[in-house]
Amino acid sequence: MNKFAERLRELRLEKGMTLKNVSEKLSIPLQTYANYEHGTRQPSLDIIIALCDLYEVTADYLLGRSDY
């Protein structure tokens, strides 16, 4: 699993959210978000920004470019 996919899962669990919760907040299909967490699909820039806002992290952290 890639660093991005790992971080997505970790952040979702830290927030106590389900895959369905996140997909609804992002207005995307549940399977699409699940594919992000499995590393089989990459999100668009708009979705990355929305994920950063949702999880309150920087894009560098989310993408595995930094550890904070």
ZABARO-872886 format. One record per residue: chain; x, z, y of N, C-alpha, C, CB in turn. Coordinates in Angstrom, 1 decimal, always signed. Atoms other than C-alpha are relative to their C-alpha. Glycine has a CB too. Example, Ala and Ser with C-alpha at 12.3 -4.5 7.8 and 13.67 -1.06 7.14 Angstrom:
<pts>
<pt><mol>A</mol><n_x>+0.9</n_x><n_z>+0.0</n_z><n_y>-1.2</n_y><ca_x>+12.3</ca_x><ca_z>+7.8</ca_z><ca_y>-4.5</ca_y><c_x>+0.9</c_x><c_z>+0.0</c_z><c_y>+1.2</c_y><cb_x>-1.0</cb_x><cb_z>+1.2</cb_z><cb_y>+0.0</cb_y></pt>
<pt><mol>A</mol><n_x>-0.9</n_x><n_z>+0.0</n_z><n_y>-1.1</n_y><ca_x>+13.7</ca_x><ca_z>+7.1</ca_z><ca_y>-1.1</ca_y><c_x>-0.8</c_x><c_z>+0.8</c_z><c_y>+1.1</c_y><cb_x>+0.4</cb_x><cb_z>-1.4</cb_z><cb_y>+0.5</cb_y></pt>
</pts>
This chain:
<pts>
<pt><mol>A</mol><n_x>+0.9</n_x><n_z>+0.0</n_z><n_y>-1.2</n_y><ca_x>+0.0</ca_x><ca_z>+0.0</ca_z><ca_y>+0.0</ca_y><c_x>+0.9</c_x><c_z>+0.0</c_z><c_y>+1.2</c_y><cb_x>-1.0</cb_x><cb_z>+1.2</cb_z><cb_y>+0.0</cb_y></pt>
<pt><mol>A</mol><n_x>-0.9</n_x><n_z>+0.0</n_z><n_y>-1.3</n_y><ca_x>+1.4</ca_x><ca_z>-0.8</ca_z><ca_y>+3.5</ca_y><c_x>-0.3</c_x><c_z>+1.2</c_z><c_y>+0.9</c_y><cb_x>-0.3</cb_x><cb_z>-1.3</cb_z><cb_y>+0.7</cb_y></pt>
<pt><mol>A</mol><n_x>+0.1</n_x><n_z>-1.1</n_z><n_y>-0.9</n_y><ca_x>+1.9</ca_x><ca_z>+1.7</ca_z><ca_y>+6.2</ca_y><c_x>-1.3</c_x><c_z>+0.0</c_z><c_y>+0.8</c_y><cb_x>+1.2</cb_x><cb_z>+0.0</cb_z><cb_y>+1.0</cb_y></pt>
<pt><mol>A</mol><n_x>+1.3</n_x><n_z>+0.1</n_z><n_y>-0.7</n_y><ca_x>-1.1</ca_x><ca_z>+0.4</ca_z><ca_y>+8.2</ca_y><c_x>-1.2</c_x><c_z>+0.5</c_z><c_y>-0.8</c_y><cb_x>-0.2</cb_x><cb_z>-1.4</cb_z><cb_y>+0.5</cb_y></pt>
<pt><mol>A</mol><n_x>+1.1</n_x><n_z>-0.4</n_z><n_y>+0.9</n_y><ca_x>-3.5</ca_x><ca_z>+0.8</ca_z><ca_y>+5.3</ca_y><c_x>+0.1</c_x><c_z>+1.5</c_z><c_y>-0.3</c_y><cb_x>+0.1</cb_x><cb_z>-0.8</cb_z><cb_y>-1.3</cb_y></pt>
<pt><mol>A</mol><n_x>-0.2</n_x><n_z>-1.5</n_z><n_y>+0.2</n_y><ca_x>-2.1</ca_x><ca_z>+4.3</ca_z><ca_y>+4.5</ca_y><c_x>-0.5</c_x><c_z>+0.8</c_z><c_y>+1.2</c_y><cb_x>+1.4</cb_x><cb_z>+0.3</cb_z><cb_y>-0.4</cb_y></pt>
<pt><mol>A</mol><n_x>+0.3</n_x><n_z>-0.7</n_z><n_y>-1.2</n_y><ca_x>-2.5</ca_x><ca_z>+5.4</ca_z><ca_y>+8.1</ca_y><c_x>-1.5</c_x><c_z>+0.0</c_z><c_y>+0.2</c_y><cb_x>+0.7</cb_x><cb_z>-0.5</cb_z><cb_y>+1.2</cb_y></pt>
<pt><mol>A</mol><n_x>+1.4</n_x><n_z>+0.1</n_z><n_y>-0.1</n_y><ca_x>-6.1</ca_x><ca_z>+4.1</ca_z><ca_y>+8.2</ca_y><c_x>-0.7</c_x><c_z>+1.0</c_z><c_y>-0.8</c_y><cb_x>-0.5</cb_x><cb_z>-1.4</cb_z><cb_y>-0.3</cb_y></pt>
<pt><mol>A</mol><n_x>+0.7</n_x><n_z>-0.9</n_z><n_y>+0.9</n_y><ca_x>-7.1</ca_x><ca_z>+6.1</ca_z><ca_y>+5.2</ca_y><c_x>+0.3</c_x><c_z>+1.5</c_z><c_y>+0.4</c_y><cb_x>+0.5</cb_x><cb_z>-0.2</cb_z><cb_y>-1.4</cb_y></pt>
<pt><mol>A</mol><n_x>-0.4</n_x><n_z>-1.4</n_z><n_y>-0.4</n_y><ca_x>-5.2</ca_x><ca_z>+9.3</ca_z><ca_y>+6.3</ca_y><c_x>-0.8</c_x><c_z>+0.4</c_z><c_y>+1.3</c_y><cb_x>+1.5</cb_x><cb_z>+0.1</cb_z><cb_y>+0.3</cb_y></pt>
<pt><mol>A</mol><n_x>+0.7</n_x><n_z>-0.3</n_z><n_y>-1.2</n_y><ca_x>-6.8</ca_x><ca_z>+9.1</ca_z><ca_y>+9.8</ca_y><c_x>-1.5</c_x><c_z>+0.2</c_z><c_y>-0.2</c_y><cb_x>+0.2</cb_x><cb_z>-1.0</cb_z><cb_y>+1.1</cb_y></pt>
<pt><mol>A</mol><n_x>+1.4</n_x><n_z>-0.1</n_z><n_y>+0.3</n_y><ca_x>-10.3</ca_x><ca_z>+8.5</ca_z><ca_y>+8.4</ca_y><c_x>-0.3</c_x><c_z>+1.4</c_z><c_y>-0.6</c_y><cb_x>-0.5</cb_x><cb_z>-1.1</cb_z><cb_y>-0.9</cb_y></pt>
<pt><mol>A</mol><n_x>+0.2</n_x><n_z>-1.3</n_z><n_y>+0.7</n_y><ca_x>-10.0</ca_x><ca_z>+11.5</ca_z><ca_y>+6.1</ca_y><c_x>+0.2</c_x><c_z>+1.2</c_z><c_y>+0.9</c_y><cb_x>+0.9</cb_x><cb_z>+0.1</cb_z><cb_y>-1.2</cb_y></pt>
<pt><mol>A</mol><n_x>-0.2</n_x><n_z>-1.1</n_z><n_y>-0.9</n_y><ca_x>-8.6</ca_x><ca_z>+13.7</ca_z><ca_y>+8.8</ca_y><c_x>-1.2</c_x><c_z>+0.2</c_z><c_y>+0.9</c_y><cb_x>+1.3</cb_x><cb_z>-0.3</cb_z><cb_y>+0.9</cb_y></pt>
<pt><mol>A</mol><n_x>+1.1</n_x><n_z>+0.0</n_z><n_y>-0.8</n_y><ca_x>-11.6</ca_x><ca_z>+12.9</ca_z><ca_y>+10.9</ca_y><c_x>-1.3</c_x><c_z>+0.4</c_z><c_y>-0.8</c_y><cb_x>-0.2</cb_x><cb_z>-1.3</cb_z><cb_y>+0.8</cb_y></pt>
<pt><mol>A</mol><n_x>+1.1</n_x><n_z>-0.4</n_z><n_y>+0.8</n_y><ca_x>-13.9</ca_x><ca_z>+13.7</ca_z><ca_y>+8.0</ca_y><c_x>-1.1</c_x><c_z>-1.1</c_z><c_y>-0.1</c_y><cb_x>-0.7</cb_x><cb_z>+1.3</cb_z><cb_y>+0.5</cb_y></pt>
<pt><mol>A</mol><n_x>+0.9</n_x><n_z>+1.1</n_z><n_y>-0.1</n_y><ca_x>-15.4</ca_x><ca_z>+10.2</ca_z><ca_y>+8.1</ca_y><c_x>+0.0</c_x><c_z>-0.7</c_z><c_y>-1.4</c_y><cb_x>+0.3</cb_x><cb_z>-1.0</cb_z><cb_y>+1.1</cb_y></pt>
<pt><mol>A</mol><n_x>+0.1</n_x><n_z>+0.9</n_z><n_y>+1.1</n_y><ca_x>-16.6</ca_x><ca_z>+7.9</ca_z><ca_y>+5.3</ca_y><c_x>+0.3</c_x><c_z>-1.4</c_z><c_y>+0.4</c_y><cb_x>-1.4</cb_x><cb_z>+0.1</cb_z><cb_y>-0.7</cb_y></pt>
<pt><mol>A</mol><n_x>-0.2</n_x><n_z>+1.5</n_z><n_y>-0.3</n_y><ca_x>-15.9</ca_x><ca_z>+4.2</ca_z><ca_y>+5.0</ca_y><c_x>-1.2</c_x><c_z>-0.5</c_z><c_y>+0.7</c_y><cb_x>+0.2</cb_x><cb_z>-0.8</cb_z><cb_y>-1.3</cb_y></pt>
<pt><mol>A</mol><n_x>+1.2</n_x><n_z>+0.4</n_z><n_y>-0.6</n_y><ca_x>-19.5</ca_x><ca_z>+3.7</ca_z><ca_y>+5.9</ca_y><c_x>-0.1</c_x><c_z>+0.4</c_z><c_y>+1.5</c_y><cb_x>-1.2</cb_x><cb_z>+0.5</cb_z><cb_y>-0.7</cb_y></pt>
<pt><mol>A</mol><n_x>+0.0</n_x><n_z>-0.4</n_z><n_y>-1.4</n_y><ca_x>-19.2</ca_x><ca_z>+5.8</ca_z><ca_y>+9.1</ca_y><c_x>+0.9</c_x><c_z>-0.9</c_z><c_y>+0.9</c_y><cb_x>+0.5</cb_x><cb_z>+1.5</cb_z><cb_y>+0.0</cb_y></pt>
<pt><mol>A</mol><n_x>-0.9</n_x><n_z>+0.8</n_z><n_y>-0.8</n_y><ca_x>-16.2</ca_x><ca_z>+3.9</ca_z><ca_y>+10.3</ca_y><c_x>-0.5</c_x><c_z>-1.5</c_z><c_y>+0.2</c_y><cb_x>+1.4</cb_x><cb_z>+0.0</cb_z><cb_y>-0.6</cb_y></pt>
<pt><mol>A</mol><n_x>+0.5</n_x><n_z>+1.4</n_z><n_y>-0.1</n_y><ca_x>-17.7</ca_x><ca_z>+0.5</ca_z><ca_y>+9.5</ca_y><c_x>-1.1</c_x><c_z>-0.1</c_z><c_y>+1.0</c_y><cb_x>-0.4</cb_x><cb_z>-0.6</cb_z><cb_y>-1.4</cb_y></pt>
<pt><mol>A</mol><n_x>+1.1</n_x><n_z>+0.0</n_z><n_y>-0.9</n_y><ca_x>-20.8</ca_x><ca_z>+1.4</ca_z><ca_y>+11.4</ca_y><c_x>+0.4</c_x><c_z>+0.1</c_z><c_y>+1.4</c_y><cb_x>-1.0</cb_x><cb_z>+1.1</cb_z><cb_y>-0.4</cb_y></pt>
<pt><mol>A</mol><n_x>-0.5</n_x><n_z>-0.2</n_z><n_y>-1.3</n_y><ca_x>-18.9</ca_x><ca_z>+2.6</ca_z><ca_y>+14.4</ca_y><c_x>+0.7</c_x><c_z>-1.3</c_z><c_y>+0.6</c_y><cb_x>+1.0</cb_x><cb_z>+1.2</cb_z><cb_y>+0.0</cb_y></pt>
<pt><mol>A</mol><n_x>-0.7</n_x><n_z>+1.2</n_z><n_y>-0.4</n_y><ca_x>-16.9</ca_x><ca_z>-0.6</ca_z><ca_y>+14.5</ca_y><c_x>-0.9</c_x><c_z>-1.3</c_z><c_y>-0.1</c_y><cb_x>+1.2</cb_x><cb_z>-0.3</cb_z><cb_y>-0.9</cb_y></pt>
<pt><mol>A</mol><n_x>+1.0</n_x><n_z>+1.1</n_z><n_y>+0.2</n_y><ca_x>-20.0</ca_x><ca_z>-2.8</ca_z><ca_y>+13.7</ca_y><c_x>+0.6</c_x><c_z>-1.1</c_z><c_y>-0.8</c_y><cb_x>-0.4</cb_x><cb_z>-0.5</cb_z><cb_y>+1.4</cb_y></pt>
<pt><mol>A</mol><n_x>-0.5</n_x><n_z>+1.0</n_z><n_y>+1.0</n_y><ca_x>-18.3</ca_x><ca_z>-4.5</ca_z><ca_y>+10.8</ca_y><c_x>-0.5</c_x><c_z>+0.4</c_z><c_y>-1.4</c_y><cb_x>+1.6</cb_x><cb_z>+0.0</cb_z><cb_y>+0.0</cb_y></pt>
<pt><mol>A</mol><n_x>+0.5</n_x><n_z>-0.3</n_z><n_y>+1.4</n_y><ca_x>-19.3</ca_x><ca_z>-4.8</ca_z><ca_y>+7.1</ca_y><c_x>+0.9</c_x><c_z>+1.1</c_z><c_y>-0.6</c_y><cb_x>+0.0</cb_x><cb_z>-1.2</cb_z><cb_y>-0.8</cb_y></pt>
<pt><mol>A</mol><n_x>-0.8</n_x><n_z>-1.0</n_z><n_y>+0.7</n_y><ca_x>-18.2</ca_x><ca_z>-1.8</ca_z><ca_y>+5.0</ca_y><c_x>+1.1</c_x><c_z>-0.6</c_z><c_y>-0.8</c_y><cb_x>-1.0</cb_x><cb_z>+0.8</cb_z><cb_y>-0.9</cb_y></pt>
<pt><mol>A</mol><n_x>-1.0</n_x><n_z>+0.6</n_z><n_y>+0.9</n_y><ca_x>-16.3</ca_x><ca_z>-4.1</ca_z><ca_y>+2.6</ca_y><c_x>+1.2</c_x><c_z>-0.5</c_z><c_y>+0.8</c_y><cb_x>-0.6</cb_x><cb_z>-1.1</cb_z><cb_y>-0.8</cb_y></pt>
<pt><mol>A</mol><n_x>-1.1</n_x><n_z>+0.5</n_z><n_y>-0.9</n_y><ca_x>-14.3</ca_x><ca_z>-5.5</ca_z><ca_y>+5.5</ca_y><c_x>+0.9</c_x><c_z>+1.2</c_z><c_y>+0.3</c_y><cb_x>-0.5</cb_x><cb_z>-0.6</cb_z><cb_y>+1.3</cb_y></pt>
<pt><mol>A</mol><n_x>-0.9</n_x><n_z>-1.2</n_z><n_y>-0.3</n_y><ca_x>-13.1</ca_x><ca_z>-2.0</ca_z><ca_y>+6.5</ca_y><c_x>+0.7</c_x><c_z>+0.5</c_z><c_y>-1.2</c_y><cb_x>-0.9</cb_x><cb_z>+1.1</cb_z><cb_y>+0.6</cb_y></pt>
<pt><mol>A</mol><n_x>-0.7</n_x><n_z>-0.4</n_z><n_y>+1.3</n_y><ca_x>-12.4</ca_x><ca_z>-1.1</ca_z><ca_y>+2.9</ca_y><c_x>+1.2</c_x><c_z>-0.9</c_z><c_y>-0.3</c_y><cb_x>-1.1</cb_x><cb_z>+0.0</cb_z><cb_y>-1.2</cb_y></pt>
<pt><mol>A</mol><n_x>-1.2</n_x><n_z>+0.9</n_z><n_y>+0.2</n_y><ca_x>-10.2</ca_x><ca_z>-4.2</ca_z><ca_y>+2.7</ca_y><c_x>+1.2</c_x><c_z>+0.4</c_z><c_y>+0.9</c_y><cb_x>-0.5</cb_x><cb_z>-1.4</cb_z><cb_y>+0.2</cb_y></pt>
<pt><mol>A</mol><n_x>-1.1</n_x><n_z>-0.5</n_z><n_y>-0.9</n_y><ca_x>-8.2</ca_x><ca_z>-2.9</ca_z><ca_y>+5.7</ca_y><c_x>+0.7</c_x><c_z>+1.1</c_z><c_y>-0.7</c_y><cb_x>-0.6</cb_x><cb_z>+0.4</cb_z><cb_y>+1.4</cb_y></pt>
<pt><mol>A</mol><n_x>-0.6</n_x><n_z>-1.2</n_z><n_y>+0.6</n_y><ca_x>-7.6</ca_x><ca_z>+0.4</ca_z><ca_y>+3.9</ca_y><c_x>+0.7</c_x><c_z>-0.4</c_z><c_y>-1.3</c_y><cb_x>-1.0</cb_x><cb_z>+1.0</cb_z><cb_y>-0.3</cb_y></pt>
<pt><mol>A</mol><n_x>-0.7</n_x><n_z>+0.5</n_z><n_y>+1.2</n_y><ca_x>-6.6</ca_x><ca_z>-1.5</ca_z><ca_y>+0.7</ca_y><c_x>+1.1</c_x><c_z>-0.9</c_z><c_y>+0.3</c_y><cb_x>-1.0</cb_x><cb_z>-0.6</cb_z><cb_y>-1.0</cb_y></pt>
<pt><mol>A</mol><n_x>-1.1</n_x><n_z>+0.9</n_z><n_y>-0.4</n_y><ca_x>-4.2</ca_x><ca_z>-3.7</ca_z><ca_y>+2.6</ca_y><c_x>-0.2</c_x><c_z>-1.4</c_z><c_y>-0.4</c_y><cb_x>+1.2</cb_x><cb_z>+0.5</cb_z><cb_y>-0.6</cb_y></pt>
<pt><mol>A</mol><n_x>+0.2</n_x><n_z>+1.4</n_z><n_y>+0.4</n_y><ca_x>-5.9</ca_x><ca_z>-6.9</ca_z><ca_y>+1.5</ca_y><c_x>-0.6</c_x><c_z>-0.9</c_z><c_y>+1.1</c_y><cb_x>-1.0</cb_x><cb_z>+0.0</cb_z><cb_y>-1.2</cb_y></pt>
<pt><mol>A</mol><n_x>+0.4</n_x><n_z>+0.7</n_z><n_y>-1.1</n_y><ca_x>-7.1</ca_x><ca_z>-7.9</ca_z><ca_y>+4.9</ca_y><c_x>+0.5</c_x><c_z>+0.7</c_z><c_y>+1.3</c_y><cb_x>-1.6</cb_x><cb_z>+0.0</cb_z><cb_y>+0.1</cb_y></pt>
<pt><mol>A</mol><n_x>-0.6</n_x><n_z>-0.5</n_z><n_y>-1.2</n_y><ca_x>-5.7</ca_x><ca_z>-7.5</ca_z><ca_y>+8.4</ca_y><c_x>-1.1</c_x><c_z>-0.2</c_z><c_y>+1.1</c_y><cb_x>+1.3</cb_x><cb_z>-0.8</cb_z><cb_y>+0.4</cb_y></pt>
<pt><mol>A</mol><n_x>+1.0</n_x><n_z>+0.0</n_z><n_y>-1.0</n_y><ca_x>-8.0</ca_x><ca_z>-6.7</ca_z><ca_y>+11.4</ca_y><c_x>+0.5</c_x><c_z>-0.8</c_z><c_y>+1.2</c_y><cb_x>-0.4</cb_x><cb_z>+1.4</cb_z><cb_y>+0.5</cb_y></pt>
<pt><mol>A</mol><n_x>-0.3</n_x><n_z>+0.7</n_z><n_y>-1.2</n_y><ca_x>-8.2</ca_x><ca_z>-8.7</ca_z><ca_y>+14.6</ca_y><c_x>+0.6</c_x><c_z>+1.0</c_z><c_y>+1.0</c_y><cb_x>-1.2</cb_x><cb_z>-0.7</cb_z><cb_y>+0.6</cb_y></pt>
<pt><mol>A</mol><n_x>-0.5</n_x><n_z>-0.9</n_z><n_y>-1.1</n_y><ca_x>-6.6</ca_x><ca_z>-7.3</ca_z><ca_y>+17.8</ca_y><c_x>-1.1</c_x><c_z>+0.9</c_z><c_y>+0.6</c_y><cb_x>+0.6</cb_x><cb_z>-0.8</cb_z><cb_y>+1.1</cb_y></pt>
<pt><mol>A</mol><n_x>+1.1</n_x><n_z>-0.8</n_z><n_y>-0.5</n_y><ca_x>-10.0</ca_x><ca_z>-6.2</ca_z><ca_y>+19.0</ca_y><c_x>-0.4</c_x><c_z>+1.2</c_z><c_y>-0.9</c_y><cb_x>-1.3</cb_x><cb_z>-0.9</cb_z><cb_y>+0.2</cb_y></pt>
<pt><mol>A</mol><n_x>+0.3</n_x><n_z>-1.0</n_z><n_y>+0.9</n_y><ca_x>-10.6</ca_x><ca_z>-4.2</ca_z><ca_y>+15.9</ca_y><c_x>+1.1</c_x><c_z>+1.1</c_z><c_y>+0.0</c_y><cb_x>-0.2</cb_x><cb_z>-0.6</cb_z><cb_y>-1.5</cb_y></pt>
<pt><mol>A</mol><n_x>-1.1</n_x><n_z>-1.0</n_z><n_y>-0.1</n_y><ca_x>-7.1</ca_x><ca_z>-2.6</ca_z><ca_y>+16.1</ca_y><c_x>-0.2</c_x><c_z>+0.9</c_z><c_y>+1.2</c_y><cb_x>+1.4</cb_x><cb_z>-0.8</cb_z><cb_y>+0.1</cb_y></pt>
<pt><mol>A</mol><n_x>+0.2</n_x><n_z>-0.8</n_z><n_y>-1.2</n_y><ca_x>-7.9</ca_x><ca_z>-1.5</ca_z><ca_y>+19.6</ca_y><c_x>-1.1</c_x><c_z>+1.0</c_z><c_y>-0.2</c_y><cb_x>-0.3</cb_x><cb_z>-0.9</cb_z><cb_y>+1.3</cb_y></pt>
<pt><mol>A</mol><n_x>+1.1</n_x><n_z>-0.9</n_z><n_y>+0.3</n_y><ca_x>-11.2</ca_x><ca_z>-0.1</ca_z><ca_y>+18.5</ca_y><c_x>+0.4</c_x><c_z>+1.1</c_z><c_y>-0.9</c_y><cb_x>-1.2</cb_x><cb_z>-0.8</cb_z><cb_y>-0.6</cb_y></pt>
<pt><mol>A</mol><n_x>-0.5</n_x><n_z>-1.1</n_z><n_y>+0.9</n_y><ca_x>-9.5</ca_x><ca_z>+1.8</ca_z><ca_y>+15.7</ca_y><c_x>+0.9</c_x><c_z>+1.0</c_z><c_y>+0.7</c_y><cb_x>+0.8</cb_x><cb_z>-0.7</cb_z><cb_y>-1.2</cb_y></pt>
<pt><mol>A</mol><n_x>-0.8</n_x><n_z>-0.9</n_z><n_y>-0.8</n_y><ca_x>-7.0</ca_x><ca_z>+3.2</ca_z><ca_y>+18.1</ca_y><c_x>-0.8</c_x><c_z>+1.0</c_z><c_y>+0.8</c_y><cb_x>+1.0</cb_x><cb_z>-0.7</cb_z><cb_y>+0.9</cb_y></pt>
<pt><mol>A</mol><n_x>+0.9</n_x><n_z>-0.8</n_z><n_y>-0.8</n_y><ca_x>-9.8</ca_x><ca_z>+4.4</ca_z><ca_y>+20.3</ca_y><c_x>-0.7</c_x><c_z>+1.0</c_z><c_y>-0.9</c_y><cb_x>-1.0</cb_x><cb_z>-0.8</cb_z><cb_y>+0.7</cb_y></pt>
<pt><mol>A</mol><n_x>+0.8</n_x><n_z>-0.8</n_z><n_y>+1.0</n_y><ca_x>-11.8</ca_x><ca_z>+5.8</ca_z><ca_y>+17.3</ca_y><c_x>+0.9</c_x><c_z>+1.2</c_z><c_y>-0.5</c_y><cb_x>-0.5</cb_x><cb_z>-0.8</cb_z><cb_y>-1.1</cb_y></pt>
<pt><mol>A</mol><n_x>-0.9</n_x><n_z>-1.0</n_z><n_y>+0.6</n_y><ca_x>-8.8</ca_x><ca_z>+7.7</ca_z><ca_y>+15.8</ca_y><c_x>+0.9</c_x><c_z>+0.7</c_z><c_y>+1.0</c_y><cb_x>+0.8</cb_x><cb_z>-0.6</cb_z><cb_y>-1.0</cb_y></pt>
<pt><mol>A</mol><n_x>-0.7</n_x><n_z>-0.6</n_z><n_y>-1.1</n_y><ca_x>-7.3</ca_x><ca_z>+8.6</ca_z><ca_y>+19.2</ca_y><c_x>+1.5</c_x><c_z>+0.0</c_z><c_y>-0.3</c_y><cb_x>-0.4</cb_x><cb_z>+1.4</cb_z><cb_y>+0.2</cb_y></pt>
<pt><mol>A</mol><n_x>-1.5</n_x><n_z>+0.2</n_z><n_y>+0.2</n_y><ca_x>-3.8</ca_x><ca_z>+7.2</ca_z><ca_y>+18.3</ca_y><c_x>+0.4</c_x><c_z>-1.3</c_z><c_y>+0.7</c_y><cb_x>+0.2</cb_x><cb_z>-0.1</cb_z><cb_y>-1.6</cb_y></pt>
<pt><mol>A</mol><n_x>-0.6</n_x><n_z>+1.2</n_z><n_y>-0.6</n_y><ca_x>-1.5</ca_x><ca_z>+4.5</ca_z><ca_y>+19.7</ca_y><c_x>+0.0</c_x><c_z>-1.1</c_z><c_y>-1.1</c_y><cb_x>+1.4</cb_x><cb_z>+0.3</cb_z><cb_y>+0.6</cb_y></pt>
<pt><mol>A</mol><n_x>-0.1</n_x><n_z>+1.1</n_z><n_y>+0.9</n_y><ca_x>-1.3</ca_x><ca_z>+1.1</ca_z><ca_y>+18.2</ca_y><c_x>+1.3</c_x><c_z>+0.0</c_z><c_y>-0.8</c_y><cb_x>-0.1</cb_x><cb_z>-1.4</cb_z><cb_y>+0.8</cb_y></pt>
<pt><mol>A</mol><n_x>-1.3</n_x><n_z>-0.1</n_z><n_y>+0.7</n_y><ca_x>+2.4</ca_x><ca_z>+1.7</ca_z><ca_y>+17.4</ca_y><c_x>-0.1</c_x><c_z>+1.0</c_z><c_y>-1.2</c_y><cb_x>+1.1</cb_x><cb_z>+0.5</cb_z><cb_y>+1.0</cb_y></pt>
<pt><mol>A</mol><n_x>+0.2</n_x><n_z>-0.9</n_z><n_y>+1.1</n_y><ca_x>+1.4</ca_x><ca_z>+4.7</ca_z><ca_y>+15.3</ca_y><c_x>-0.9</c_x><c_z>-0.6</c_z><c_y>-1.1</c_y><cb_x>-0.7</cb_x><cb_z>+1.4</cb_z><cb_y>+0.5</cb_y></pt>
<pt><mol>A</mol><n_x>+0.9</n_x><n_z>+0.6</n_z><n_y>+1.0</n_y><ca_x>-1.5</ca_x><ca_z>+2.9</ca_z><ca_y>+13.6</ca_y><c_x>+0.7</c_x><c_z>-1.1</c_z><c_y>-0.8</c_y><cb_x>-1.2</cb_x><cb_z>-0.5</cb_z><cb_y>+0.7</cb_y></pt>
<pt><mol>A</mol><n_x>-0.7</n_x><n_z>+1.1</n_z><n_y>+0.7</n_y><ca_x>+0.7</ca_x><ca_z>+0.0</ca_z><ca_y>+12.7</ca_y><c_x>+1.3</c_x><c_z>+0.4</c_z><c_y>-0.7</c_y><cb_x>+0.3</cb_x><cb_z>-1.1</cb_z><cb_y>+1.0</cb_y></pt>
<pt><mol>A</mol><n_x>-1.2</n_x><n_z>-0.5</n_z><n_y>+0.7</n_y><ca_x>+3.5</ca_x><ca_z>+2.2</ca_z><ca_y>+11.4</ca_y><c_x>+1.3</c_x><c_z>-0.2</c_z><c_y>+0.7</c_y><cb_x>+0.1</cb_x><cb_z>-0.7</cb_z><cb_y>-1.4</cb_y></pt>
<pt><mol>A</mol><n_x>-1.3</n_x><n_z>+0.2</n_z><n_y>-0.8</n_y><ca_x>+6.0</ca_x><ca_z>+1.5</ca_z><ca_y>+14.2</ca_y><c_x>+0.5</c_x><c_z>+1.2</c_z><c_y>+0.6</c_y><cb_x>-0.3</cb_x><cb_z>-1.0</cb_z><cb_y>+1.1</cb_y></pt>
<pt><mol>A</mol><n_x>-0.5</n_x><n_z>-1.3</n_z><n_y>-0.4</n_y><ca_x>+6.2</ca_x><ca_z>+5.1</ca_z><ca_y>+15.2</ca_y><c_x>-0.7</c_x><c_z>+1.1</c_z><c_y>-0.8</c_y><cb_x>-0.2</cb_x><cb_z>+0.2</cb_z><cb_y>+1.6</cb_y></pt>
<pt><mol>A</mol><n_x>+0.6</n_x><n_z>-1.1</n_z><n_y>+0.8</n_y><ca_x>+5.5</ca_x><ca_z>+8.5</ca_z><ca_y>+13.7</ca_y><c_x>-0.8</c_x><c_z>+1.0</c_z><c_y>+0.9</c_y><cb_x>+1.1</cb_x><cb_z>+0.7</cb_z><cb_y>-0.7</cb_y></pt>
<pt><mol>A</mol><n_x>+0.8</n_x><n_z>-0.9</n_z><n_y>-0.9</n_y><ca_x>+3.6</ca_x><ca_z>+10.0</ca_z><ca_y>+16.7</ca_y><c_x>-1.0</c_x><c_z>-0.8</c_z><c_y>+0.8</c_y><cb_x>+1.0</cb_x><cb_z>+0.8</cb_z><cb_y>+0.9</cb_y></pt>
</pts>
